[in-house]
Amino acid sequence: MIPPARHLVAAALSSALLLLPALTGIATATAAPTSKVYAVPLAKTSADVKRVADYWKPDRLKQADRYSPATPATKASAASSSASSAGSSVASVKRSTAAQPVAPALPSQGQVGRTMGKVFFRFGDKEYWCSASSVAAKNRSVVATAGHCVYDSRQAKPADYWIFVPNPDPTGETPDGIYVGASISMHEDWSGKGDYDYDYAFVTVHRGIKWTPKNGTYVMEDVGRLQDNVGGQGLELNKKPTTYTVAAFGYPAGEQPDHSHPFDGKKLRVCPEGATRWTSAVSADLQKGVQLQPCDFSPGASGGPWLVGYDQTRMLGSLNGVNSLTWNRDAQGWYDAVSSPYFDTTTGEVYRRAATLTTLQNVT
């Protein structure tokens, strides 16, 4: 056995560490010309939306930080009967348009984006959460996160009771609403075999709701479309590592390698702009990963956005990755790097599918 000190150790952004071997080599950045988008429906009807919203009433959300950060290394509990891939499909998207960049968008009112937040969901009978962000789209209703925050490829099961909460308050309040997932768009190699080159997903969400107290109970109030309320990050594809810098965002909460807990998951954190490099890990099928160092993110930051050209005044930039794996490259007490799948034309195909879907006109 190779002594641990000679390993470069990587871990899924999770509560259970995923140990990988030494990471070497330069990854190829060529997207497969026959790539496919795998689409899985979530809440289809207004009754589905109501069921999910009812689950995430204020009392439950106020306890949400006690739930586990999601991880592909955590064994899911028994599958919920309401989580199903029924109606899923594989679709092609024109590559001629998929690679085009998307400009960031401000909310309909205001000059500052509030796009970053958390997603909450269940696998089986256990609650989890991740980080995520709103992305500008034609339908004004797209959220970007990690693939393992929406779909368990080991069980071929989508997450259930999936919601996005932008700009969450540390007390569990939802100032910009709750957005129930309508459909997952991901690459078929994430859904089919858990390939970390495709550990990303774009989730189309329904119109937002808020729970309003009334006569000792709560009433659902429609608050409109996601992008209208919080804005959306842009999208930038095919940028080669070593040629740009990126800032990574997320809500880290989990344990560091030395068993310390420096973050509580209640505050949005940022790893300031830094240089990027290629990385790979055979054990995770990661051949074209992009790594940012230094970054001390821990579990909970999964799915948080990587932004290029980030404007701190408007709080907007262009999405160029999501937190997927965190790394302990020097085998010391804290994680010191984070990686994302490479965002290329194939990623654009997945995004374009999510951006063109329509959702319910009325959710209350």
C-alpha positions as CSV (number, residue, x, y, z in Angstrom):
1,M,0.0,0.0,0.0
2,I,1.2,3.5,-0.8
3,P,1.6,5.6,2.4
4,P,-1.2,8.2,2.8
5,A,1.3,11.0,2.7
6,R,2.1,10.2,-0.9
7,H,-1.5,10.4,-2.1
8,L,-3.3,13.4,-3.4
9,V,-6.7,12.9,-1.7
10,A,-10.0,14.2,-3.1
11,A,-13.4,14.0,-1.5
12,A,-16.9,14.5,-2.7
13,L,-18.4,17.7,-1.2
14,S,-20.2,15.5,1.3
15,S,-20.3,14.2,4.9
16,A,-18.6,10.9,3.8
17,L,-15.2,11.2,2.3
18,L,-14.6,9.8,-1.2
19,L,-10.9,8.8,-1.4
20,L,-9.3,8.9,-4.8
21,P,-5.8,8.0,-6.0
22,A,-3.1,10.4,-7.1
23,L,-4.3,12.7,-9.8
24,T,-2.0,13.3,-12.8
25,G,-2.1,14.1,-16.5
26,I,-3.8,16.7,-18.8
27,A,-7.5,16.1,-19.6
28,T,-8.9,16.4,-23.1
29,A,-11.4,19.2,-23.6
30,T,-13.1,17.8,-26.7
31,A,-16.9,17.3,-26.2
32,A,-18.4,14.1,-27.5
33,P,-20.3,14.9,-30.8
34,T,-23.1,12.5,-29.9
35,S,-23.8,13.7,-26.4
36,K,-27.4,13.5,-25.2
37,V,-29.5,15.3,-22.6
38,Y,-31.3,13.1,-20.1
39,A,-34.4,14.7,-18.9
40,V,-36.4,13.6,-15.8
41,P,-39.6,15.2,-14.7
42,L,-40.1,16.3,-11.1
43,A,-43.3,18.1,-10.1
44,K,-45.7,18.0,-13.1
45,T,-49.0,19.3,-11.9
46,S,-50.2,22.0,-9.5
47,A,-51.1,19.2,-7.1
48,D,-47.5,18.0,-7.3
49,V,-46.2,21.6,-6.6
50,K,-48.6,21.8,-3.6
51,R,-47.4,18.5,-2.2
52,V,-43.8,19.6,-2.4
53,A,-44.5,23.1,-1.0
54,D,-46.6,21.6,1.8
55,Y,-43.6,19.5,2.8
56,W,-41.3,22.5,3.1
57,K,-43.5,24.7,5.2
58,P,-41.7,27.3,7.4
59,D,-41.3,25.1,10.5
60,R,-39.5,22.4,8.5
61,L,-37.2,24.9,6.7
62,K,-36.2,26.5,10.0
63,Q,-34.7,23.1,10.8
64,A,-33.1,22.6,7.4
65,D,-29.5,23.4,8.3
66,R,-29.5,20.3,10.5
67,Y,-30.0,18.0,7.4
68,S,-27.1,16.4,5.7
69,P,-25.2,18.0,2.8
70,A,-25.9,15.7,-0.2
71,T,-23.2,13.4,-1.4
72,P,-22.8,10.7,-4.0
73,A,-20.8,8.8,-1.4
74,T,-23.6,8.7,1.1
75,K,-25.7,5.5,0.9
76,A,-29.3,6.6,0.3
77,S,-32.1,5.2,2.4
78,A,-35.0,3.3,0.9
79,A,-36.3,5.0,-2.1
80,S,-39.5,7.0,-1.7
81,S,-42.5,5.8,-3.7
82,S,-43.0,9.3,-5.1
83,A,-39.5,9.5,-6.6
84,S,-39.6,8.1,-10.0
85,S,-37.9,8.4,-13.4
86,A,-41.3,7.8,-15.2
87,G,-41.6,10.0,-18.2
88,S,-37.8,10.5,-18.5
89,S,-36.4,11.0,-22.0
90,V,-33.2,11.4,-23.9
91,A,-33.1,14.3,-26.3
92,S,-30.6,16.0,-28.7
93,V,-30.0,19.7,-28.8
94,K,-28.5,21.5,-31.8
95,R,-24.8,22.0,-31.1
96,S,-24.7,25.0,-33.5
97,T,-26.4,27.1,-30.8
98,A,-25.4,25.3,-27.7
99,A,-22.0,26.9,-27.3
100,Q,-23.3,30.5,-27.5
101,P,-22.6,32.5,-24.3
102,V,-25.5,33.8,-22.1
103,A,-25.4,37.3,-20.6
104,P,-26.2,37.7,-16.9
105,A,-29.5,39.4,-16.1
106,L,-30.6,41.7,-13.3
107,P,-33.9,41.1,-11.5
108,S,-36.9,42.9,-12.9
109,Q,-36.6,45.4,-10.1
110,G,-33.3,46.4,-8.5
111,Q,-29.7,46.6,-9.5
112,V,-28.2,43.7,-7.6
113,G,-28.6,40.0,-8.3
114,R,-29.6,37.6,-5.5
115,T,-29.1,34.5,-7.4
116,M,-27.3,32.2,-5.0
117,G,-28.9,29.9,-2.5
118,K,-29.6,26.4,-1.4
119,V,-31.5,23.4,-2.7
120,F,-33.4,21.1,-0.4
121,F,-34.6,17.6,-1.3
122,R,-35.0,14.0,-0.2
123,F,-33.5,10.8,-1.3
124,G,-35.7,8.1,0.2
125,D,-36.9,9.3,3.6
126,K,-33.8,11.5,4.4
127,E,-33.5,15.2,3.8
128,Y,-30.4,16.7,2.2
129,W,-29.3,20.1,0.9
130,C,-26.7,21.6,-1.5
131,S,-25.7,25.0,-3.0
132,A,-27.0,26.3,-6.3
133,S,-27.6,29.5,-8.4
134,S,-30.2,31.0,-10.8
135,V,-29.0,31.2,-14.4
136,A,-30.4,33.6,-17.0
137,A,-32.6,31.8,-19.4
138,K,-35.4,32.3,-22.0
139,N,-38.0,30.8,-19.6
140,R,-36.5,32.8,-16.7
141,S,-36.7,29.7,-14.6
142,V,-33.4,27.7,-14.5
143,V,-31.2,26.7,-11.5
144,A,-27.7,25.3,-11.9
145,T,-26.3,22.8,-9.3
146,A,-24.3,19.6,-9.1
147,G,-25.6,16.4,-10.6
148,H,-25.4,14.6,-7.3
149,C,-27.7,17.3,-5.8
150,V,-30.6,16.1,-8.1
151,Y,-30.1,12.5,-9.1
152,D,-28.6,9.4,-7.5
153,S,-27.1,7.5,-10.5
154,R,-26.5,4.4,-8.3
155,Q,-30.2,3.9,-7.8
156,A,-31.3,5.6,-11.0
157,K,-33.5,7.8,-8.9
158,P,-34.1,11.6,-9.0
159,A,-34.3,13.5,-5.8
160,D,-37.8,14.0,-4.4
161,Y,-39.4,17.1,-2.8
162,W,-36.8,19.3,-4.6
163,I,-36.8,23.0,-4.1
164,F,-34.5,26.0,-4.6
165,V,-34.4,28.8,-2.0
166,P,-32.4,31.8,-3.3
167,N,-30.8,34.1,-0.7
168,P,-31.9,32.1,2.3
169,D,-32.0,33.8,5.7
170,P,-29.9,32.1,8.4
171,T,-33.1,31.7,10.4
172,G,-34.8,29.7,7.7
173,E,-36.8,32.5,6.2
174,T,-37.3,32.6,2.4
175,P,-37.3,36.3,1.4
176,D,-37.2,35.6,-2.3
177,G,-39.6,32.6,-2.3
178,I,-39.4,28.9,-2.8
179,Y,-39.2,27.4,-6.3
180,V,-40.3,23.8,-6.8
181,G,-38.4,21.8,-9.4
182,A,-40.3,21.0,-12.6
183,S,-37.7,19.0,-14.5
184,I,-34.0,17.9,-14.3
185,S,-31.8,18.3,-17.4
186,M,-28.5,16.5,-17.2
187,H,-26.0,14.5,-19.3
188,E,-26.9,10.9,-19.8
189,D,-23.4,9.9,-18.5
190,W,-24.3,11.3,-15.1
191,S,-27.6,9.6,-14.9
192,G,-26.3,6.4,-16.4
193,K,-23.0,5.9,-14.7
194,G,-22.2,8.7,-12.3
195,D,-19.4,10.1,-14.5
196,Y,-17.9,13.1,-12.7
197,D,-17.1,14.8,-16.0
198,Y,-20.9,15.5,-16.0
199,D,-21.6,16.2,-12.4
200,Y,-23.8,19.1,-13.2
201,A,-27.5,19.7,-13.8
202,F,-29.8,22.5,-14.8
203,V,-33.2,22.3,-13.1
204,T,-36.2,24.1,-14.6
205,V,-38.4,25.4,-11.7
206,H,-42.0,26.4,-11.4
207,R,-43.1,29.9,-10.4
208,G,-42.2,30.8,-6.8
209,I,-44.3,30.7,-3.7
210,K,-44.2,32.1,-0.3
211,W,-46.0,30.9,2.8
212,T,-48.1,33.7,4.3
213,P,-49.4,33.4,7.9
214,K,-53.2,33.7,8.0
215,N,-55.7,32.8,10.8
216,G,-53.2,30.6,12.6
217,T,-52.1,28.7,9.5
218,Y,-50.2,29.3,6.2
219,V,-51.5,30.2,2.8
220,M,-49.5,29.8,-0.5
221,E,-48.8,33.0,-2.3
222,D,-47.5,33.1,-5.9
223,V,-44.5,35.4,-6.2
224,G,-43.6,35.0,-9.9
225,R,-40.7,33.6,-11.9
226,L,-37.3,33.1,-10.5
227,Q,-35.2,35.3,-12.7
228,D,-37.8,38.2,-12.5
229,N,-37.3,38.1,-8.7
230,V,-33.5,37.5,-8.3
231,G,-31.8,37.8,-11.7
232,G,-29.7,35.2,-13.3
233,Q,-26.0,34.5,-13.7
234,G,-24.7,34.4,-17.3
235,L,-23.1,31.3,-18.9
236,E,-19.6,31.0,-20.4
237,L,-18.4,27.8,-22.1
238,N,-15.2,26.3,-23.6
239,K,-12.8,28.5,-21.6
240,K,-9.5,26.6,-21.2
241,P,-8.1,26.3,-17.7
242,T,-4.9,28.3,-17.0
243,T,-6.3,31.1,-19.3
244,Y,-8.8,32.6,-16.8
245,T,-9.5,33.1,-13.1
246,V,-12.7,32.2,-11.3
247,A,-14.5,32.8,-8.0
248,A,-16.3,29.9,-6.4
249,F,-19.4,30.3,-4.1
250,G,-21.3,28.0,-1.8
251,Y,-22.6,27.2,1.7
252,P,-20.0,24.9,3.2
253,A,-20.9,23.2,6.5
254,G,-19.3,19.8,6.7
255,E,-16.3,18.3,8.4
256,Q,-12.7,19.0,7.4
257,P,-10.1,16.2,7.2
258,D,-9.0,17.1,10.7
259,H,-12.6,16.7,12.0
260,S,-13.0,20.4,12.6
261,H,-16.2,22.3,11.5
262,P,-15.1,25.9,10.6
263,F,-18.3,26.6,8.6
264,D,-22.0,26.2,9.6
265,G,-23.7,26.4,6.2
266,K,-25.7,29.4,7.1
267,K,-23.6,32.0,5.3
268,L,-22.7,32.3,1.7
269,R,-18.9,31.9,1.3
270,V,-16.5,32.7,-1.5
271,C,-13.1,31.4,-2.5
272,P,-11.7,34.6,-4.1
273,E,-10.7,34.6,-7.7
274,G,-7.9,32.3,-8.5
275,A,-6.2,30.5,-11.3
276,T,-7.6,27.3,-12.8
277,R,-5.9,24.1,-14.0
278,W,-6.8,20.7,-15.5
279,T,-7.2,17.8,-13.2
280,S,-8.3,14.2,-13.4
281,A,-9.2,11.2,-11.3
282,V,-9.7,7.7,-12.8
283,S,-11.7,6.4,-9.8
284,A,-14.4,9.1,-10.4
285,D,-14.3,8.9,-14.3
286,L,-13.1,12.4,-14.1
287,Q,-11.0,13.0,-17.2
288,K,-11.6,16.7,-17.9
289,G,-11.9,18.3,-14.5
290,V,-11.0,21.9,-13.7
291,Q,-9.4,22.7,-10.3
292,L,-9.3,25.9,-8.3
293,Q,-6.7,26.3,-5.6
294,P,-6.6,27.6,-2.9
295,C,-10.2,26.9,-1.7
296,D,-11.1,25.4,1.7
297,F,-14.8,24.5,0.9
298,S,-16.2,21.5,2.8
299,P,-19.5,19.5,2.5
300,G,-22.5,21.8,1.7
301,A,-20.8,23.7,-1.0
302,S,-21.7,21.1,-3.7
303,G,-23.4,22.8,-6.7
304,G,-22.3,26.3,-5.8
305,P,-21.4,28.4,-8.9
306,W,-18.0,29.2,-10.4
307,L,-18.2,32.7,-11.8
308,V,-15.9,34.4,-14.3
309,G,-16.0,38.2,-14.6
310,Y,-17.8,38.6,-11.3
311,D,-19.0,42.1,-10.6
312,Q,-19.2,42.6,-6.8
313,T,-21.4,45.6,-7.2
314,R,-24.1,43.8,-9.2
315,M,-23.3,40.4,-7.8
316,L,-23.4,38.9,-11.2
317,G,-20.9,37.1,-13.5
318,S,-20.9,34.2,-15.9
319,L,-21.3,30.6,-14.8
320,N,-18.3,28.5,-15.8
321,G,-18.6,25.5,-13.4
322,V,-20.1,24.2,-10.2
323,N,-18.5,22.8,-7.1
324,S,-18.2,19.0,-7.5
325,L,-15.2,17.6,-5.7
326,T,-13.1,19.1,-2.9
327,W,-9.4,18.2,-2.5
328,N,-6.8,17.8,0.2
329,R,-3.8,17.9,-2.1
330,D,-1.2,18.4,0.6
331,A,-2.7,15.7,2.9
332,Q,-3.0,18.3,5.7
333,G,-5.8,19.2,8.1
334,W,-8.1,21.2,5.7
335,Y,-9.2,20.9,2.2
336,D,-7.2,23.2,-0.1
337,A,-8.8,23.0,-3.5
338,V,-12.2,22.4,-5.3
339,S,-13.0,21.1,-8.7
340,S,-15.7,21.4,-11.3
341,P,-16.5,19.5,-14.5
342,Y,-15.3,21.3,-17.6
343,F,-18.2,23.4,-19.0
344,D,-18.1,22.9,-22.8
345,T,-20.5,22.8,-25.7
346,T,-22.0,19.6,-24.2
347,T,-22.9,21.6,-21.1
348,G,-24.5,24.1,-23.3
349,E,-26.7,21.4,-24.8
350,V,-28.0,20.5,-21.3
351,Y,-28.6,24.1,-20.4
352,R,-30.4,24.9,-23.6
353,R,-32.9,22.1,-23.0
354,A,-33.7,23.4,-19.5
355,A,-34.0,27.0,-20.7
356,T,-36.7,26.2,-23.3
357,L,-39.1,24.2,-21.1
358,T,-42.4,25.7,-20.1
359,T,-43.9,25.4,-16.7
360,L,-47.3,25.8,-15.0
361,Q,-48.9,29.2,-15.4
362,N,-50.5,29.0,-11.9
363,V,-49.1,27.2,-8.9
364,T,-51.5,28.3,-6.2
